[in-house]
Amino acid sequence: MIIGKTQHASLGNPDATDSDGFLIDIDVQSIAEDNTKSREDRTQDIKEFFYPSFDKIIQGRTKKYRKCKKCL
């Protein structure tokens, strides 16, 4: 039986395992890759679309706000 573009060999055998001993139905993601983004990568859009942050005191608490470059 073909589901989508991949063929599932274990549809007849729920205990079928691959060479690593995992069930064939389970797609195990590799954790060896470093998928974390640097701090600079995470702020690129903010720097592109917003002005630098400024502090505003509301009800005795200081909050950071940014103004949108496109909206002004």
N, C-alpha and C positions, 0 to 999 in steps of 0.2 A: 504494500500500500504506500502511495506517495502522498505526502502532505506538503503543500507548497512546492518548493524545489528540492527539498531534501528527502531522502528515503530513510525511514526509521526501521532498522533491522530488528529491534526488540519488541515490535508490536505483538509478535506471537510468543515471545519469551520475556517475561518481566524481570527475570534474573540475569539477563545477558550483560556481560561486563566487557570493557575495553582492555587494552594492554596494561593500563595503569591500575586496573581493579575497580574503576568507577562504573556505575550503571551506564549503559549506552544512552539511555534517554536523558541523562543529565549532562548539560553543557557546563563544564567547570571553567571559570575564567582564571587566567593566569594572574597571580599577584606579584610576580617578579618585576613587572614593569612599574616605573615610577610615573603615575598618572597625575600627580599633584602639580598644580599650577603655581608658578612663583607669585609673590605678592604683586610684582609689577604687572604681570599678565592680567590679574584680577581687577586692576584699577584702570586699565587702558580705556575702557568705554566710559567710565565715570569722568576721567580727565577730558575725554573728547566731547562729551555732551553737557557737562555741568561745569559751572564756575567753582573756584575753590570754596571750601566750606567756611561758614561763619557761625559763631555762637549766638544764640538767642535765649534770653531768660524768660521762661514761661512758668508762672505760679511758683517762683522760687527755685526752679530747676533749670540748669543750663542744658540746652539741646543743640545739636549741630544740624545745620540746614545747608542746602546747596540750591542755587538758582539754575534753571535750565537755560542753556545757550540758545536753543531753538525757539523757546517760548517767548523770549524777550525781544 
